[in-house]
Amino acid sequence: MQFGIFTVGDVTVDPTTGRAPSEHERIKAMLAIALKAEEVGLDVFATGEHHNPPFVPSSPTTMLGYIAARTENLILSTSTTLITTNDPVKIAEDFAMLQHIADGRVDVMMGRGNTGPVYPWFGKDIRDGIDLAVENYALLRRLWDEDVVTWKGKFRTPLQSFTSTPRPLDGVAPFVWHGSIRSPEIAEQAAYYGDGFFHNNIFWPTSHTKQMVNLYRQRYAHYGHGTPEQAIVGLGGQVFMRKNSQDAVREFRPYFDNAPVYGHGPSLEEFTSQTPLTVGSPQEVIERTLSFREYVGDYQRQLFLMDHAGLPLKTVLEQLDLLGEEVVPVLRKEFANLKPANVPDAPTHAARVAAKSAATPSAESSAKSAAPEGSSK
């Protein structure tokens, strides 16, 4: 089980001070948060991709390349790479390059994005969103899996005997998660390729999350990748903690009430009862997170959103200390004890390279199997 954090990179006014950080301050804060994630022993740092205010992470690979140089163990990921509006050739090149820089500590989460104006900014039509996601990802897979690609599609110019460079590290492309909140077509796409499915388990009730994950699991098995229980699932989550739950609620309430995403809507109490948002003590976060398994089954990755809604950097770093010291060690132990033997571990580059080597006969064994009966060296 991998544990980590993801950021959407919003620049939001702190409702307790009336001040918003500058873009520079917010970017530097995201870098500090990533380094803190490694310090406290988390497994993953993921950043979103946005091209509209009030968000700043428009170039995820630039940010992740910097973090790669400053860390040793952290898996670097996106929490959205816009497969609809990015050129698949550029995605293939950028993430293969990042693989080499980070010695394989890289994966990527594909998503369509939920901001309509982004599409025309990049010469696309939002009405083609699903078709773009399907065609672009099919091309991306070929660019990573094949050394020379000749291709023709609907949404970009053809390719003739094209080689994407650099090639993926060790001949193994970054592991891909397909992230979706509401689109069954994306769950289907993840299942078809045998990739991971990440449900951003923040805004929706349990029944919706269960339905989406179960669809992915059943279709994963349908396409012959394994049993439903062996499908690779990740979940988002959202927490705010203090040692005392009443202190957590009191401190977080003004941020919740004024947050651009969910402020001025349901109350904090209503939202925490209807969604996975957990505001309380570390023990309450542990219990709530363990309960996710009851409706999605055993899963491989849990990411938490902790730096949104104008929370100051000092507060976020305190949250990460609590997460790394009091929450994740317990969750690691409990999830490991509950996981059946037939459920795979979370994917890593090293494990996937080893699996590829095991599945590819060596030249010597191939020669032996091809030699005529009775022959000898």
DOSEVO-851944 format. One line per 8 residues: number of its first residue (from 1); for each residue x, y, z of C-alpha. Coordinates in Angstrom, 1 decimal, padded with zeros to 4 digits. Layout:
N
NUM = X/Y/Z ~ ...
***
This chain:
377
1 = 000.0/000.0/000.0 ~ 001.4/003.4/-001.0 ~ 000.5/006.5/000.9 ~ 001.0/010.1/-000.2 ~ -000.4/013.5/-000.9 ~ -001.7/015.3/-003.9 ~ -002.0/019.0/-004.5 ~ -004.2/021.0/-006.8
9 = -002.0/024.1/-006.5 ~ -004.8/026.6/-005.8 ~ -003.9/030.2/-004.8 ~ -006.6/031.0/-002.3 ~ -007.2/033.7/000.2 ~ -006.6/032.7/003.8 ~ -010.0/033.6/005.3 ~ -008.4/034.1/008.8
17 = -006.0/036.8/007.5 ~ -007.6/038.0/004.3 ~ -004.3/037.5/002.5 ~ -003.6/035.3/-000.6 ~ 000.0/034.1/-001.3 ~ 001.6/035.2/-004.5 ~ 002.1/032.7/-007.3 ~ 005.8/032.5/-006.4
25 = 005.0/031.8/-002.8 ~ 002.5/029.1/-003.7 ~ 004.9/027.4/-006.0 ~ 007.7/027.4/-003.4 ~ 005.2/026.1/-000.8 ~ 004.3/023.2/-003.0 ~ 008.0/022.3/-003.3 ~ 008.4/022.5/000.4
33 = 005.4/020.3/000.9 ~ 006.9/017.7/-001.4 ~ 010.2/017.6/000.4 ~ 008.3/017.3/003.7 ~ 006.4/014.4/002.3 ~ 009.7/012.5/001.8 ~ 011.0/013.6/005.2 ~ 008.0/012.1/007.1
41 = 008.2/008.9/005.1 ~ 005.4/009.1/002.6 ~ 005.6/007.2/-000.6 ~ 004.0/009.5/-003.2 ~ 003.8/013.2/-004.1 ~ 001.4/014.1/-006.9 ~ 000.6/017.4/-008.5 ~ -002.4/018.5/-010.7
49 = -002.2/020.2/-014.0 ~ -004.1/023.4/-014.4 ~ -003.9/026.3/-017.0 ~ -006.3/028.7/-015.4 ~ -006.3/030.9/-012.3 ~ -006.4/030.5/-009.4 ~ -004.1/027.5/-010.0 ~ -000.4/027.5/-010.6
57 = 000.8/024.0/-011.6 ~ 000.7/024.4/-015.4 ~ 004.0/022.5/-015.9 ~ 004.0/019.4/-013.7 ~ 007.1/017.8/-015.1 ~ 009.1/021.0/-014.4 ~ 008.1/020.8/-010.8 ~ 008.6/017.1/-010.5
65 = 012.0/017.3/-012.1 ~ 013.1/019.7/-009.4 ~ 011.7/017.5/-006.7 ~ 013.4/014.4/-008.2 ~ 016.7/016.1/-007.7 ~ 016.0/016.9/-004.1 ~ 014.6/013.5/-003.0 ~ 015.7/009.8/-003.0
73 = 012.6/007.7/-002.3 ~ 009.5/009.7/-003.2 ~ 007.4/008.4/-006.2 ~ 006.7/011.5/-008.3 ~ 003.3/011.6/-010.0 ~ 000.7/013.8/-011.5 ~ -002.8/013.9/-010.0 ~ -003.9/014.9/-013.5
81 = -002.2/015.0/-016.8 ~ -004.6/016.3/-019.4 ~ -004.6/013.6/-022.0 ~ -007.3/015.6/-023.9 ~ -005.4/018.8/-024.5 ~ -001.7/017.7/-024.3 ~ 000.0/016.3/-027.4 ~ 000.7/012.5/-026.7
89 = 004.1/012.9/-028.3 ~ 005.0/015.6/-025.7 ~ 003.6/013.5/-022.9 ~ 005.7/010.5/-024.0 ~ 008.9/012.5/-024.2 ~ 008.4/014.5/-021.0 ~ 007.6/011.6/-018.7 ~ 010.3/009.3/-020.2
97 = 012.8/012.1/-019.6 ~ 011.5/012.5/-016.0 ~ 011.9/008.7/-015.5 ~ 015.6/008.9/-016.3 ~ 016.1/012.0/-014.1 ~ 014.3/010.3/-011.2 ~ 015.7/006.8/-011.7 ~ 012.3/005.4/-012.3
105 = 010.4/007.0/-009.4 ~ 007.7/008.2/-011.8 ~ 004.2/007.4/-012.7 ~ 001.4/009.4/-014.3 ~ -002.3/009.9/-013.9 ~ -004.3/010.6/-017.0 ~ -007.4/012.8/-016.8 ~ -009.8/014.8/-018.9
113 = -009.9/017.8/-016.7 ~ -013.0/019.6/-015.6 ~ -012.4/023.1/-016.9 ~ -014.3/023.7/-020.1 ~ -012.3/026.8/-021.4 ~ -009.0/024.8/-021.4 ~ -010.0/022.9/-024.5 ~ -010.2/025.9/-026.9
121 = -007.0/027.3/-025.4 ~ -005.2/024.3/-026.8 ~ -007.2/024.1/-030.0 ~ -009.6/021.4/-028.9 ~ -013.4/021.1/-028.5 ~ -014.8/019.9/-025.1 ~ -017.4/018.0/-027.0 ~ -014.6/015.7/-028.2
129 = -013.4/015.1/-024.6 ~ -014.0/011.3/-024.4 ~ -012.9/010.7/-028.0 ~ -009.7/012.7/-027.4 ~ -008.9/010.8/-024.3 ~ -009.3/007.5/-026.1 ~ -007.4/008.3/-029.2 ~ -004.6/010.3/-027.5
137 = -003.9/007.5/-025.0 ~ -003.9/004.8/-027.6 ~ -001.2/006.8/-029.4 ~ 000.7/007.4/-026.2 ~ 000.9/003.7/-025.4 ~ 002.3/003.0/-028.8 ~ 004.9/005.7/-028.5 ~ 006.2/004.2/-025.2
145 = 005.8/000.5/-026.3 ~ 007.1/000.7/-029.9 ~ 010.5/002.1/-031.0 ~ 009.1/003.2/-034.4 ~ 005.5/004.3/-034.8 ~ 003.5/005.0/-037.9 ~ 000.1/006.3/-037.0 ~ -002.9/008.2/-038.3
153 = -005.9/009.5/-036.3 ~ -008.6/012.1/-036.2 ~ -007.2/014.8/-033.8 ~ -003.6/015.4/-034.7 ~ -001.3/015.2/-037.7 ~ -000.1/011.7/-038.7 ~ 003.2/010.2/-037.7 ~ 005.5/008.4/-040.1
161 = 008.3/006.2/-038.8 ~ 008.5/008.3/-035.6 ~ 010.7/007.5/-032.6 ~ 009.9/009.2/-029.3 ~ 013.0/010.1/-027.3 ~ 014.3/009.3/-024.8 ~ 013.0/005.8/-024.7 ~ 011.4/004.7/-021.4
169 = 013.9/003.8/-018.7 ~ 014.8/000.0/-018.7 ~ 012.2/-000.4/-021.5 ~ 009.4/000.0/-019.1 ~ 007.0/003.0/-019.5 ~ 005.8/004.9/-016.4 ~ 002.9/003.2/-014.7 ~ -000.4/004.9/-015.7
177 = -003.4/005.6/-013.5 ~ -006.6/006.8/-015.2 ~ -008.2/009.3/-012.9 ~ -011.9/010.0/-013.0 ~ -014.7/011.3/-010.7 ~ -017.7/010.6/-012.8 ~ -016.9/009.1/-016.3 ~ -017.4/005.4/-016.7
185 = -015.7/005.6/-020.1 ~ -012.4/006.3/-018.2 ~ -012.9/003.4/-015.9 ~ -013.4/001.3/-019.0 ~ -010.3/002.6/-020.6 ~ -008.2/001.8/-017.5 ~ -009.6/-001.7/-017.5 ~ -009.0/-002.3/-021.2
193 = -005.3/-001.5/-020.9 ~ -004.8/-003.2/-017.5 ~ -003.8/000.1/-016.0 ~ -004.6/001.5/-012.6 ~ -007.9/003.4/-011.8 ~ -007.8/006.3/-009.4 ~ -011.0/007.6/-008.1 ~ -010.7/011.0/-006.6
201 = -012.7/010.1/-003.5 ~ -013.4/013.6/-002.3 ~ -016.7/015.1/-003.3 ~ -018.9/012.1/-003.9 ~ -020.8/009.7/-001.6 ~ -019.7/006.2/-000.9 ~ -022.3/004.7/-003.2 ~ -020.9/006.5/-006.3
209 = -017.3/005.6/-005.5 ~ -018.2/002.0/-005.0 ~ -020.1/001.9/-008.3 ~ -017.2/003.4/-010.2 ~ -014.5/001.1/-008.7 ~ -016.7/-002.0/-009.1 ~ -017.2/-001.2/-012.8 ~ -013.5/-000.9/-013.3
217 = -012.8/-004.2/-011.4 ~ -015.3/-006.1/-013.4 ~ -014.1/-004.8/-016.7 ~ -010.5/-005.4/-015.7 ~ -011.3/-009.1/-015.3 ~ -013.4/-009.1/-018.5 ~ -010.3/-008.1/-020.5 ~ -008.3/-010.9/-019.0
225 = -005.8/-009.0/-016.8 ~ -006.7/-010.9/-013.6 ~ -009.5/-011.3/-011.1 ~ -011.5/-008.2/-010.0 ~ -009.6/-008.3/-006.7 ~ -006.3/-008.0/-008.6 ~ -007.2/-004.7/-010.3 ~ -005.0/-001.7/-009.3
233 = -007.1/000.9/-007.5 ~ -006.2/004.2/-005.9 ~ -008.3/006.6/-003.9 ~ -008.1/010.3/-003.0 ~ -009.0/011.6/000.4 ~ -009.2/014.8/002.3 ~ -008.2/015.4/005.9 ~ -007.5/018.0/008.5
241 = -006.2/016.9/011.9 ~ -005.4/018.2/015.3 ~ -004.7/016.1/018.4 ~ -008.1/017.1/019.7 ~ -011.0/016.7/017.2 ~ -012.8/019.8/018.5 ~ -009.7/021.9/017.8 ~ -009.5/020.5/014.3
249 = -013.1/021.4/013.5 ~ -012.8/024.9/015.0 ~ -009.6/025.6/013.1 ~ -010.7/024.2/009.7 ~ -014.2/025.6/009.7 ~ -013.4/029.0/008.2 ~ -011.3/027.4/005.5 ~ -014.1/025.0/004.6
257 = -016.8/027.7/004.7 ~ -014.9/029.9/002.3 ~ -013.2/027.4/000.0 ~ -013.8/028.0/-003.7 ~ -014.7/024.4/-004.3 ~ -017.2/023.6/-001.6 ~ -017.6/026.8/000.4 ~ -021.0/028.4/000.8
265 = -022.8/025.1/000.3 ~ -023.4/022.2/002.7 ~ -022.2/022.7/006.2 ~ -018.9/021.1/007.4 ~ -020.9/018.5/009.3 ~ -023.1/017.7/006.4 ~ -020.1/017.4/004.0 ~ -018.1/015.1/006.3
273 = -021.1/012.9/006.8 ~ -021.8/012.5/003.1 ~ -018.2/012.4/001.7 ~ -014.8/011.0/002.8 ~ -013.6/014.4/004.1 ~ -012.4/013.8/007.7 ~ -011.8/016.6/010.1 ~ -010.7/015.4/013.6
281 = -008.1/013.5/015.5 ~ -005.4/011.2/013.9 ~ -007.4/008.3/015.2 ~ -010.5/009.4/013.5 ~ -008.5/009.7/010.2 ~ -007.2/006.2/010.7 ~ -010.6/004.7/011.3 ~ -012.3/006.6/008.4
289 = -009.5/005.6/006.0 ~ -009.6/002.0/006.9 ~ -013.4/002.1/006.3 ~ -012.7/002.8/002.6 ~ -011.7/-000.8/002.1 ~ -015.2/-001.9/003.1 ~ -016.7/-000.5/-000.1 ~ -013.9/-000.5/-002.7
297 = -012.1/-003.7/-001.6 ~ -008.3/-004.0/-001.1 ~ -006.5/-001.2/-002.9 ~ -003.0/-000.1/-003.6 ~ -002.7/003.7/-003.2 ~ -004.1/006.3/-000.9 ~ -003.5/010.0/-001.5 ~ -004.6/012.8/000.7
305 = -005.3/016.4/-000.2 ~ -004.0/018.7/002.6 ~ -002.8/022.0/001.2 ~ -005.9/023.6/-000.3 ~ -008.4/026.3/000.6 ~ -005.9/028.9/001.7 ~ -004.3/026.9/004.5 ~ -000.9/028.4/005.4
313 = 002.3/026.5/004.7 ~ 003.1/026.2/008.4 ~ -000.3/024.5/009.1 ~ 000.2/022.1/006.1 ~ 003.6/021.1/007.3 ~ 002.2/020.4/010.8 ~ -000.5/018.2/009.1 ~ 002.2/016.2/007.3
321 = 004.0/015.6/010.6 ~ 000.8/014.2/012.1 ~ 000.2/012.1/008.9 ~ 003.7/010.7/008.8 ~ 004.2/010.1/012.5 ~ 000.7/009.0/013.8 ~ -001.5/008.0/010.9 ~ 000.4/006.3/008.1
329 = 002.4/003.9/010.3 ~ -000.8/002.5/011.7 ~ -002.5/002.4/008.3 ~ 000.4/000.5/006.8 ~ 000.2/-002.1/009.4 ~ -003.5/-002.5/009.4 ~ -003.9/-002.6/005.6 ~ -001.0/-005.1/005.3
337 = -002.6/-007.4/007.9 ~ -006.0/-007.2/006.0 ~ -004.6/-007.7/002.5 ~ -005.2/-011.2/001.0 ~ -002.2/-012.9/-000.6 ~ -003.8/-012.8/-004.1 ~ -004.0/-009.0/-004.1 ~ -001.0/-007.3/-005.8
345 = 001.2/-004.7/-004.2 ~ 001.3/-001.2/-005.5 ~ 003.2/-000.9/-008.7 ~ 006.8/000.3/-008.7 ~ 009.3/000.7/-011.5 ~ 011.7/-001.9/-010.0 ~ 008.9/-004.5/-009.6 ~ 007.7/-003.9/-013.2
353 = 011.2/-004.2/-014.6 ~ 011.6/-007.5/-012.7 ~ 008.3/-008.7/-014.0 ~ 009.2/-007.9/-017.5 ~ 012.5/-009.7/-017.2 ~ 010.8/-012.8/-015.8 ~ 008.4/-012.8/-018.7 ~ 011.1/-012.4/-021.3
361 = 013.2/-015.5/-021.9 ~ 016.9/-014.9/-021.9 ~ 018.9/-015.3/-025.1 ~ 020.6/-018.4/-023.7 ~ 017.4/-020.1/-022.7 ~ 015.8/-019.2/-026.0 ~ 018.7/-020.8/-027.9 ~ 018.5/-023.9/-025.8
369 = 014.8/-024.2/-026.5 ~ 015.3/-023.7/-030.2 ~ 018.2/-026.2/-030.5 ~ 017.4/-029.5/-032.2 ~ 016.8/-032.5/-029.9 ~ 020.1/-034.2/-029.1 ~ 022.3/-031.3/-030.0 ~ 024.9/-029.9/-027.7
377 = 027.2/-027.0/-027.4
***
